[in-house]
Amino acid sequence: MLAFTGYANGINDISKDDTSEVKSLNRQALANRLIDPAQSIVMANKALGAAQKLNYNEGIAEAYRVRGLGQYYSNMLIESINSYLSALSYYRKCKDERGVARVYNNIGNLYRDNDYDRSREFFDKAMEIAERLKDPSLIATVSLSYGNFYYRKNSFNKALSYYDKSLKMNIVLKDSTNIIQCLQNKGVIYFNMRQMDLAEQFLTQAVKEAKERDLNETVASIDLTLALVYVNANKFAEAEKIIAEGVAYSQILKDDKLEHDFKYTNYQLELKRKNFEGAVKYLSEVYKKDSLEKKKQL
């Protein structure tokens, strides 16, 4: 958010003291997105209400953006895009290009798994602004997003080059959250390239640092890939332990999708150790869940 001493609302000036509560709530909501996304939404709504009472457009814009992030991590994708579009509208009204770029990056991540072309379009818009502003934090963040984009296009080496670029910049910036995400994503890439030693190395480092910062969503997400690393290495006891940990984190987060993904990982574990009865049990649960979700979507 841009630093300033006051913002004219058309009648009175909003003082720095008036806006401090909004800024604090938005910061807390942003920090909570990977710890407790539901709480992140609650805090962003509080910030939004307070900012609207003040006609504080910068605060309104950021509250909408952060709420969108909480909704994204809560798998509320329709609600998330609506929040992002509201944030975009207010950032444009404030002529805050950095805010606009951050929202473009967020929308690109939302499209990433469904529409590659639209996703890339928003990342390109975000990077154009970031480079014009010469903003290293924004460049590092969008570079991380480009890495995720190329990973989903199966361009693993290109993805790694963006992750390395982002990681180097984030180390200089001391952005611990993005450092952890870079380490995690590099681990995922090496897993897909069947370089299991490197995958385990990066994922183990990432999960250790995520636990130190109570990033519950990140821990569960890392556990999902780390369990598969252990399954492929026939380290069945380690895989079972990691899956149990991931399920516990998913339940804390009340993330049904993650919990569902761990059931499928349990199926893969039981299949690999030739416990076919156990494998069929988990596969049956996965199938029932998928069928219910498909009916719900239809």
KEFITOR-227911 format. One record per residue (C-alpha): x, y, z. Coordinates in steps of 0.05 Angstrom, whole numbers, plus 5000, padded with zeros to 4 digits. Layout:
BEGIN
XYZ...
END
This chain:
BEGIN
500050005000502650704983505051125042501451775052499152245108491952355088486752235034481352735015474352435017470853034988468553325055473953215107481052955106482152255132487752275182493251755189490351545256483551425224486450945173491250575219485950065242484149905169491449805151492649365212486548925197488648855124495748665145493148145194488347865142493847805091498447455141492846955158491546735086496246135092494946015166487346055171483946285106477046305139479646785191483047185136476247295104473147515171478748025183478448285112470948405119472348795183477449215147472549315090467049565136471750045172474550315106467650415077465550825137471551275124470651295048477951065049478550784978485650504985483450115046477249865011481349634951486249244994480748945037477348674974483948404948485748055014478747775021479547494951485947144973482446845033476846604989481846314939485345904992478445685018476645424948471145954941473146124870466946504846467046934909474447044900473947314829468347784850472748064906478648144859474448524808471948994863479149104886481249254815475749774808477850144871485350114856483950424788479850954822485851104867490551084807494750584847498550204793502149754842495449544871492649414802498748974785497948564849490648434832492548244760497347734789491947464836486947394779492247044737493246534793485746424795485446274721491845864722488645174726482845314679484845794623492245834607491446404558487546854605492346684661498446884620494847524598494047754670501147564690503847964630499848574651502448514722509748434700509249024652507249484710512349164758518149284710515849994693515550154768522149784779518849444839523248844861517948554908512648564853517548284801519447714848512047554862510047544788516247134770513846614820507046614785510446524717513945924746507345624767504445774698510145414662509844824711502544714691504744754617509844194634515544664615519444454676526244774660522945434644518945394709525345264748528745874717523046314742523045994811530646104816529746834795524246944846527946574901534247004893530147644895526047414955532347234994534847944984527848215003527547735063520547525042520046875081513146675054515246724981521946384997518045785024513545774964519545784917522745204955516244814954515144924880522244724862520944074901514643954862518344064796523943574815518643064836515543114767522443054735523342414776529342704813526942454881533042634922532643364902525043364910525643104982531243604998527144214976520543975004523543795072526744485077520244825056515844445105520644575163520545325150512945325139511844985206516345505241511646045214505145665226503345675152498245115158495645125087502745105060504744535106498844115083500344265010507644075018505843435055501643224995507743204949512642965002508142365016508542174942516142244944516341735001511341274966515741264904521841124947518140544982518940925048511940705070512440875144514741585128509241665076503941425125506441925178506442505129499442335102496742315173499942995187497043285123490043035139490443345208492444025178486843965126481843855181484444455220483644865157476744545143479344435072475143865042479043884976485743775010482943225054480142904991487042944958490142595017485142025010487541924939494741944964492841405014490140994956496841074920500540864982496440234994496840044920504440124920505239664981500339174949494939255003489539194950483739154999485939815031487140124963480039954939477140245003480540924992479040914917471740794932471441394979474941824927470041604873463941744916466542444932468142594859461142364838457842804890462043404870460443284796452943264811453543894853457244264797452044034745
END
